[in-house]
Amino acid sequence: MNGNSKSINGKKVLLGFFYGCLAASIMLTSSCGSSGSNGSGAETGTGTTVTGSTEAAADPNATADPNATADPNAADPNTTADVSADPNATPQTVDLSQYPDVPLPQLDPVPDGEEVAVLHTDDGDMTLRFFPTYAPKAVQNFKTLAKSGYYDGNIINRVFPNEYVQSGDPTGSGTGGQSIWGQPFPAEPSPTLHNIYGAVSMVLDQTSGMQGSQFMIIANKQLSDDNKATLESYKGIQDQVIGTTSDGQAVPYAEIFPTKIIDKYLESGGVPGIDMQYAVFAQVVGGLDVLDKIASAPTPASENPPASESPQPTDSGQTTDSAQATDAASPTPVDSTQYKPVTDIKINSITFEPYKAS
């Protein structure tokens, strides 16, 4: 089995599996079985530290420090996967009563008065809530850019029908955009946040595994039967160890794919194959019908479907076909313009307001 190095609450974790390798038909799994991303966009983000619940919420009006965390070594695209695990070994288990439940804020109701963003698009409005405790830099980056008008007039530069929509590039090409720090910043993947339907995640730079201004919204509403079966199987092994932290603490499946999140994926869809890779920082809590409409927009690819599966979201000029990129030594370039809507769909403005439960 392939290893995947991540961090939980600042502790490096070597995962004993990589979900994308078990469910290769799901989109965005091109780093499966490879020794690195090789331009796939699905960078594993070795060494990236996930901020724990003690992190204070980011102040969107704070002065940005361009040297704060933009560490080019935080995400190494050449990291070699650990394949030393013995698939025939007896699984190690833990006593789950010794493990606190992982917070799952995406499943919680939005408190009245919490600041939310409303994306006013050509196809209608979408309301986003944010998770600054778990993705402080991504939230600060998005809010600061949005409040400055940076995203006003941006088009949806990429749509993979009923999978995800992508925006956040003022050039509209899918190759531009810049963070508030003037340079890319590391991803903040977290076992607390998942790429369920309606999740808003940062887009990774194809070569560095870092983030800028582009984001994507997960629009997949239905998992394949095979992927459903794989997730269902995780319910029966919640106490099995999936990896260990740098200090030797066992990490069970219950911390990476807890039953409640599995149920949410089975009920509503999403893209579980990119959890702990593409960092979620927000969730659509209003206007999902608008998301569905945008995700069904005609593109050159949808009108003349390619033989391959969905490409990686990326802010680089070329993308990698996930169906052919499991052998990442020779990834197949995909023309990203084929996934640009035939008719432009713009984000006209983004406003912020206190949330009011209806």
C-alpha positions as CSV (number, residue, x, y, z in Angstrom):
1,M,0.0,0.0,0.0
2,N,1.2,3.5,-0.7
3,G,2.1,5.8,2.2
4,N,0.9,9.4,2.4
5,S,2.6,11.8,4.8
6,K,0.3,14.3,6.5
7,S,0.0,16.2,9.8
8,I,-2.6,16.2,12.4
9,N,-2.5,19.0,15.0
10,G,1.1,19.7,14.1
11,K,2.2,16.0,14.2
12,K,3.4,14.4,11.0
13,V,1.4,11.3,10.1
14,L,2.4,8.5,7.7
15,L,-0.9,7.1,6.4
16,G,-0.9,3.4,5.6
17,F,-3.1,3.9,2.6
18,F,-4.1,6.4,0.0
19,Y,-7.8,6.5,-0.7
20,G,-7.4,7.4,-4.3
21,C,-5.5,4.2,-5.0
22,L,-8.4,2.2,-3.5
23,A,-11.0,4.1,-5.5
24,A,-9.2,5.1,-8.7
25,S,-12.5,5.8,-10.6
26,I,-13.1,8.9,-8.4
27,M,-11.8,12.1,-9.8
28,L,-8.5,13.7,-8.8
29,T,-6.4,10.7,-7.9
30,S,-3.5,11.0,-10.3
31,S,-0.8,10.8,-7.7
32,C,-1.9,7.3,-6.8
33,G,0.9,4.8,-7.2
34,S,3.4,7.5,-8.2
35,S,6.6,8.7,-6.7
36,G,5.5,12.3,-6.9
37,S,2.9,14.6,-8.5
38,N,4.9,15.1,-11.7
39,G,2.6,18.0,-12.5
40,S,-0.6,16.1,-11.6
41,G,-1.7,18.8,-9.1
42,A,-2.6,16.2,-6.5
43,E,0.4,16.9,-4.3
44,T,0.5,15.1,-1.0
45,G,1.8,18.1,0.9
46,T,4.4,16.3,3.0
47,G,5.2,18.2,6.1
48,T,2.3,20.6,5.9
49,T,1.1,21.4,9.4
50,V,-2.7,21.4,10.0
51,T,-3.7,24.1,12.5
52,G,-5.4,22.7,15.5
53,S,-8.5,23.9,17.3
54,T,-6.5,26.2,19.5
55,E,-5.6,28.5,16.6
56,A,-7.3,31.8,16.8
57,A,-9.6,32.9,13.9
58,A,-7.7,34.9,11.2
59,D,-8.4,38.6,11.1
60,P,-9.2,39.4,7.4
61,N,-8.1,43.0,8.0
62,A,-4.7,42.1,9.5
63,T,-1.6,43.2,7.7
64,A,-0.3,40.2,5.8
65,D,3.2,38.9,6.4
66,P,4.6,37.7,3.1
67,N,7.3,35.7,5.0
68,A,4.9,34.1,7.4
69,T,4.6,30.6,6.1
70,A,5.4,30.6,2.4
71,D,7.9,27.8,2.9
72,P,8.7,26.2,-0.5
73,N,9.7,23.0,1.3
74,A,6.3,22.7,3.0
75,A,5.0,20.7,0.0
76,D,7.6,18.6,-1.8
77,P,6.3,17.3,-5.2
78,N,9.1,14.8,-5.3
79,T,8.3,13.0,-2.1
80,T,8.5,9.2,-2.5
81,A,5.6,7.2,-1.2
82,D,6.3,4.6,1.5
83,V,5.4,1.2,0.2
84,S,6.9,-0.8,3.1
85,A,3.5,-1.8,4.7
86,D,2.8,-5.5,4.6
87,P,-0.7,-6.1,3.2
88,N,-0.8,-9.5,4.8
89,A,0.0,-8.2,8.3
90,T,-2.7,-8.5,11.0
91,P,-4.3,-5.0,11.3
92,Q,-3.4,-3.0,14.4
93,T,-6.4,-1.7,16.3
94,V,-6.9,0.8,19.1
95,D,-9.5,1.5,21.8
96,L,-11.6,4.3,20.3
97,S,-12.8,5.3,23.7
98,Q,-9.3,6.8,24.2
99,Y,-9.8,9.0,21.1
100,P,-12.0,12.1,21.2
101,D,-14.4,12.6,18.3
102,V,-12.9,14.6,15.5
103,P,-14.9,17.9,15.1
104,L,-16.9,18.0,11.9
105,P,-18.0,21.7,11.6
106,Q,-19.3,21.3,8.1
107,L,-22.1,19.2,9.5
108,D,-23.0,21.7,12.2
109,P,-25.7,24.4,11.8
110,V,-24.4,27.9,11.1
111,P,-24.8,30.1,14.2
112,D,-26.9,33.2,13.8
113,G,-24.7,36.2,13.4
114,E,-21.7,34.4,12.0
115,E,-20.1,36.3,9.1
116,V,-20.9,34.6,5.8
117,A,-20.0,35.5,2.2
118,V,-22.6,35.8,-0.6
119,L,-21.2,35.1,-4.1
120,H,-23.4,37.0,-6.5
121,T,-23.0,35.2,-9.9
122,D,-24.7,35.4,-13.2
123,D,-26.6,32.3,-12.3
124,G,-27.7,33.3,-8.8
125,D,-26.3,33.7,-5.3
126,M,-24.4,31.2,-3.2
127,T,-23.7,31.7,0.5
128,L,-20.5,30.4,2.1
129,R,-19.5,29.9,5.7
130,F,-15.9,29.7,6.8
131,F,-13.7,27.6,9.0
132,P,-10.9,29.9,10.2
133,T,-10.0,27.7,13.2
134,Y,-8.9,24.9,10.8
135,A,-7.8,26.8,7.7
136,P,-6.8,30.3,9.0
137,K,-4.6,31.3,6.1
138,A,-6.9,30.2,3.4
139,V,-9.8,32.0,5.1
140,Q,-7.8,35.2,5.6
141,N,-6.6,35.1,2.0
142,F,-10.1,34.6,0.5
143,K,-11.9,37.2,2.7
144,T,-9.2,39.8,2.2
145,L,-9.2,39.3,-1.6
146,A,-13.0,39.3,-1.7
147,K,-13.4,42.4,0.4
148,S,-10.9,44.2,-1.8
149,G,-13.0,43.4,-4.9
150,Y,-10.3,41.1,-6.3
151,Y,-12.8,38.4,-7.3
152,D,-15.4,40.9,-8.8
153,G,-15.9,40.0,-12.5
154,N,-13.9,36.8,-12.3
155,I,-15.4,34.1,-14.5
156,I,-15.9,30.5,-13.7
157,N,-12.8,29.4,-15.6
158,R,-13.4,25.7,-15.3
159,V,-16.4,23.3,-15.0
160,F,-16.2,19.6,-14.9
161,P,-19.9,18.7,-15.1
162,N,-21.3,17.6,-11.7
163,E,-17.9,17.3,-10.2
164,Y,-16.5,20.8,-9.4
165,V,-16.4,24.4,-10.5
166,Q,-13.3,26.6,-10.4
167,S,-12.8,30.3,-10.2
168,G,-10.6,33.0,-8.5
169,D,-8.3,33.9,-11.4
170,P,-8.7,37.5,-12.6
171,T,-7.2,36.6,-16.0
172,G,-9.9,34.0,-16.6
173,S,-7.3,31.6,-18.0
174,G,-6.9,29.3,-15.0
175,T,-3.2,30.2,-15.0
176,G,-3.2,33.4,-13.0
177,G,-4.1,34.8,-9.6
178,Q,-2.1,35.8,-6.5
179,S,-2.4,35.5,-2.8
180,I,-2.5,38.5,-0.4
181,W,1.1,37.7,0.5
182,G,2.2,38.2,-3.1
183,Q,3.4,34.6,-3.3
184,P,2.0,31.1,-2.9
185,F,1.3,29.7,0.6
186,P,1.1,26.2,1.9
187,A,-2.0,24.1,2.0
188,E,-3.8,23.4,5.3
189,P,-5.3,20.0,4.9
190,S,-7.2,18.8,8.0
191,P,-9.0,15.6,9.1
192,T,-11.7,17.9,10.4
193,L,-12.7,19.3,7.0
194,H,-13.7,17.1,4.0
195,N,-14.5,17.6,0.3
196,I,-18.2,16.8,0.6
197,Y,-20.7,18.2,-1.8
198,G,-20.6,22.0,-1.5
199,A,-17.2,22.2,0.1
200,V,-15.0,25.1,-1.0
201,S,-11.3,24.2,-1.4
202,M,-8.2,26.0,-2.4
203,V,-6.7,25.0,-5.8
204,L,-3.1,23.8,-5.7
205,D,-0.3,25.0,-8.0
206,Q,0.6,22.2,-10.4
207,T,4.3,22.1,-9.7
208,S,4.8,23.5,-6.1
209,G,1.7,22.1,-4.3
210,M,1.1,25.7,-3.0
211,Q,-1.9,27.9,-3.1
212,G,-2.7,31.4,-4.6
213,S,-6.1,32.9,-5.2
214,Q,-8.0,30.2,-7.1
215,F,-10.6,28.0,-5.4
216,M,-13.0,25.2,-6.4
217,I,-16.5,24.2,-5.2
218,I,-17.3,20.5,-5.0
219,A,-20.4,19.8,-7.1
220,N,-20.4,15.9,-7.3
221,K,-23.7,14.7,-5.9
222,Q,-23.4,11.0,-6.5
223,L,-20.5,8.6,-5.8
224,S,-20.1,5.5,-7.9
225,D,-21.2,2.1,-6.5
226,D,-17.6,1.0,-6.1
227,N,-16.7,4.1,-4.1
228,K,-19.7,3.8,-2.0
229,A,-18.7,0.2,-1.2
230,T,-15.2,1.3,-0.3
231,L,-16.5,3.9,2.1
232,E,-19.0,1.5,3.6
233,S,-16.2,-0.9,4.3
234,Y,-14.4,1.8,6.4
235,K,-17.3,1.7,8.9
236,G,-16.3,-1.7,10.0
237,I,-12.7,-0.9,10.6
238,Q,-13.0,2.4,12.4
239,D,-10.6,1.2,15.2
240,Q,-8.0,-0.1,12.7
241,V,-4.8,2.0,12.5
242,I,-4.3,3.9,9.3
243,G,-1.0,5.5,10.2
244,T,1.1,7.0,13.0
245,T,2.1,10.5,14.1
246,S,5.7,11.6,14.3
247,D,5.7,10.8,18.0
248,G,4.4,7.3,17.5
249,Q,0.7,7.8,18.3
250,A,-1.6,5.5,16.3
251,V,-4.1,7.2,14.0
252,P,-7.3,5.1,13.4
253,Y,-9.6,5.3,10.5
254,A,-12.1,7.0,12.8
255,E,-9.9,10.1,12.7
256,I,-9.6,10.3,8.9
257,F,-12.9,8.9,7.7
258,P,-15.3,9.0,10.7
259,T,-18.7,7.3,10.3
260,K,-20.6,10.6,10.2
261,I,-18.5,11.9,7.3
262,I,-18.8,8.6,5.5
263,D,-22.6,8.8,5.8
264,K,-22.5,12.4,4.5
265,Y,-20.5,11.3,1.4
266,L,-23.0,8.5,0.8
267,E,-26.0,10.7,1.2
268,S,-24.9,13.9,-0.6
269,G,-21.8,13.1,-2.7
270,G,-18.4,14.8,-2.9
271,V,-14.8,13.8,-3.7
272,P,-13.3,11.8,-0.8
273,G,-10.2,11.0,-2.9
274,I,-8.8,14.5,-2.3
275,D,-9.3,14.7,1.4
276,M,-6.0,15.6,3.2
277,Q,-4.7,17.0,-0.1
278,Y,-6.9,19.9,-1.3
279,A,-7.6,22.0,1.8
280,V,-11.3,22.9,2.5
281,F,-11.8,26.3,4.0
282,A,-15.5,27.0,3.5
283,Q,-18.9,25.3,2.8
284,V,-21.8,26.4,0.6
285,V,-24.8,26.7,3.0
286,G,-27.2,28.5,0.7
287,G,-27.7,28.4,-3.1
288,L,-26.8,24.8,-3.8
289,D,-29.3,24.9,-6.7
290,V,-27.1,27.7,-8.2
291,L,-24.0,25.5,-7.8
292,D,-25.8,22.7,-9.6
293,K,-26.7,25.0,-12.4
294,I,-23.2,26.3,-12.8
295,A,-21.8,22.7,-12.7
296,S,-24.1,21.7,-15.6
297,A,-23.0,24.6,-17.8
298,P,-22.0,23.4,-21.3
299,T,-18.3,23.3,-22.1
300,P,-16.4,22.2,-25.2
301,A,-15.6,19.0,-23.4
302,S,-19.2,18.3,-22.4
303,E,-20.4,18.9,-26.0
304,N,-17.6,16.7,-27.4
305,P,-16.7,14.4,-24.4
306,P,-13.1,13.2,-24.3
307,A,-12.4,9.5,-23.8
308,S,-10.7,10.2,-20.4
309,E,-12.0,11.1,-17.0
310,S,-12.0,14.3,-15.0
311,P,-8.8,16.5,-14.9
312,Q,-7.1,17.8,-11.8
313,P,-8.0,21.3,-10.7
314,T,-4.9,23.4,-11.0
315,D,-3.7,27.0,-11.4
316,S,-1.1,26.0,-14.0
317,G,-1.6,26.1,-17.7
318,Q,-1.8,22.3,-18.2
319,T,-3.7,19.7,-16.2
320,T,-3.3,16.0,-15.8
321,D,-5.9,13.4,-16.8
322,S,-6.6,11.4,-13.7
323,A,-7.6,8.3,-15.7
324,Q,-4.2,8.0,-17.4
325,A,-2.1,9.7,-14.7
326,T,-1.9,6.8,-12.3
327,D,1.4,6.2,-14.0
328,A,2.6,9.7,-13.3
329,A,5.9,9.1,-15.1
330,S,4.2,10.1,-18.3
331,P,1.1,12.2,-17.5
332,T,-1.2,13.1,-20.3
333,P,-1.7,16.9,-20.7
334,V,-5.4,18.0,-20.9
335,D,-6.4,21.2,-22.6
336,S,-8.0,23.1,-19.7
337,T,-9.8,25.4,-22.1
338,Q,-12.0,22.4,-22.9
339,Y,-13.6,22.8,-19.5
340,K,-14.3,26.5,-19.7
341,P,-18.0,27.2,-20.0
342,V,-19.1,28.1,-23.5
343,T,-20.9,31.1,-22.2
344,D,-19.0,33.1,-19.5
345,I,-20.5,32.8,-16.0
346,K,-19.2,35.7,-13.8
347,I,-18.9,36.3,-10.1
348,N,-20.2,39.8,-10.2
349,S,-19.4,40.7,-6.6
350,I,-19.0,39.1,-3.1
351,T,-20.6,40.7,-0.1
352,F,-20.4,39.8,3.6
353,E,-23.2,39.8,6.1
354,P,-24.3,38.2,9.4
355,Y,-26.0,34.8,8.9
356,K,-29.6,34.5,9.7
357,A,-31.2,31.1,10.0
358,S,-34.4,30.9,7.9
